């Protein structure tokens, strides 16, 4: 299959997944009674006419199917509506939150992938030694520890030691500070949540890479490389690590989905103003248009992660191109 066919197929999948995710979300939320203005009905200082006018003004006074149809029409024109909770257009709220999520997710994903691949390969080489046993215990422990518990333990450690800030994306008193100082402050606030996000990714990748590299470590060509006197670093990187990467690349899509779900929990715990935090706020406050925009953005990120994994496999493994072409 050509690269253009792959991109076209994934683009159609992108649109279909986003449409289904948004549709199911809207259907489920519409089954919950009330809306953003329901709490105002209990306020005796606000008249029913005022609430009715507010619902009409923000498109919540129409029947449910019309609300959804009109939102779809506007979203095709890149107008995702207005966030009542944040008091800003949904596109601006999600844009700001997405940048914060990428700040958190990108270093965590890179660290988890690189460290997991490296230690998983070392684990396979030394599976019957102390390093192998230690990696078994470490990865199993991290996989067994829920992200909620991991985040709470990190918060307790930060509050007790004062080594890291307890939450937030930056200090409030640095509004007029230099760009370098703001950048360093952002990294300081990022360290703990990024580490909590990276550790489960590291454990998952390490287990996958260990299983793959363990199978390759018994191959005849690897023994032949040893007998020819090749350096250990060359054998490690070229004859063991690189051929065993395919399972990791194939798992990038689910890994990306898992990272987004863990990020939602950690963003809430650490008060990190990312996409997960925005989605939570939208759900709790029945900010329907913000919720739909957040789900759409999350779905697009998920399919984009799968597309990146497919492109990497396509570029690195010719066998993938042949198998994908047969599937078509």
Secondary structure, DSSP 8 states (H G I E B T S, - for coil): --HHHHHHHHHHHHHHHHHHHHHHHHHHHHTSS--TTGGGGG-TTS-HHHHHHHHHHTT-SS-HHHHHHHHHHHHHTT---EETTTTEEHHHHHHHHHHHHHHHHHHHHHHHHHHHHHHHHHHHHTTTSHHHHHHHHHHHHHHHS-HHHHHHHHHHHHHHH-SS-SS-SS-GGGTTS-HHHHHHHHHHHHHHHHHHHHHHHHHHHHHHHHHHHHHHTT-HHHHHHHHTT--HHHIIIIIIITTT-HHHHHTHHHHHHHHHHHHHHHHHHTT--SHHHHHHHHHHTT-HHHHHHHHHHHHHHHHHHHHHHHHHHHHH-HHHHHHHHHH-
